[in-house]
Amino acid sequence: MGMWIGRNRKARVTYGFDEIALVPGEVTINPNEVDTSFRIPRKGENPIVLKIPIIASAMDGVTDVHFCIEMGRQGGLGVINLEGVQTRYENPAEMLKKIVKAGKEEVTALIQKIYQEPIKEELISRRVQELKEAGVLAAVSSIPQKAERFAAIAQEAGADIFVVQSTVSTVRHISTEYKSLDLAGFTKRLKIPVIIGNTVTYSVTLELMGSGVAGVLIGVGPGAACTSRGVLGLGVPQVTATVDCAAARDAHYKKTGQYIPIITDGGMSKGGDVCKALACGADAVMVGSAFARANEAPGQGNHWGMATPHANLPRGTRIKVGLSGSLKQILYGPATVDDGSQNLVGAITTCMGNVGAATIRQFQETEIIIAPSIRTEGKLFQTVQSVGMGTQ
């Protein structure tokens, strides 16, 4: 399998969203009658059910308490970064304003400085409680090294979901400098669902699922503000990564009877990308830059990768995406732009209807073709005039 790239060395051909297309079905369905719900399993309880299969990324320019409350009311889920400004500062808005106003030559150093402020554990509890008081799900995120401590605090405060997130996640992490997270023990001790990320391979996904997690995030480096692929050379295009990890999910389900959802994380800014991710096997998607454009987003039309503050090797940058409209408009429309960045849910339901899929599980069986010219075929005038599909 693969192609020769030199003497004695082969490499697989892999695919991203721009290189495939979905084939219309033989039967079509009224988009208003499809089921877009997403389920997160819970131990000994009914699953958490979301109306829509969309999660907002735990990025400081995208989510805060206000944004997550609105996201929850719209049927989705927002995740608070427990290692961001929301837990370092009583008034994070002041720090966010400084980041937004900084020049591009100084912004990375400024972000590094701002994130040197110690995390205040009382703010972890407060953010969770603020979400619960508003009557929405409370989902929070941390890196593996802080997961044990922060998860205990978050769970005590009433959190519903805990996300453990790093550039690359594995069950078998080796270190002599610090104690690695015992993922199986961690998920067993914690009463709330644990979502782990990120990964892009079949074998690692299988191992992660075997450790008792409730979901796996798929994607290394595809985010609009992430620079990991340039800094580290790591990554697998999201179509191939999603297909491979979906195969692991299905193998795990066949072996154990436990269906552990996968969530494609990053690389999707338009409705068409989200549709392709779901059709490739994702049960849900995690999106950042599309929501950074919402009026409710704390970054005021800017966002930056979670690894941007790293003290020695930043792997992210601040990008300006501008403001597009309300969160409700980005999720449900009515769209006032023609590039697919608004009414993401409408794109999903319309696409599901056109391929004849009544549920996300059926959507995952959609015929896919390799079509690198799909975005440019017949679109010369859009490209020349920088409108519609020519804006990307």
Secondary structure, DSSP 8 states (H G I E B T S, - for coil): --EEEETTEEE-----GGGEEE---SS---GGG-B--EEEEETTEEEEEESSSEEE---TTT--HHHHHHHHHTT-EEEEETTSHHHH-SSHHHHHHHHHHS-TTTHHHHHHHHTTS---HHHHHHHHHHHHHTTS--EEEE-HHHHHHHHHHHHHHT-SEEEEE-SS--S----SSS----HHHHHHH-SS-EEEEEE--HHHHHHHHTTT-SEEEE-SS-STTB-HHHHT-----HHHHHHHHHHHHHHHHHHHS----EEEESS--SHHHHHHHHHTT-SEEEESHHHHTBTT-TTTTEEE-TTTT-SS---B-EEE----B-HHHHHH----SSSS-S-HHHHHHHHHHHHT-SBHHHHTT--EEE-TTTTTTT-HHHHHHT-GGGG-
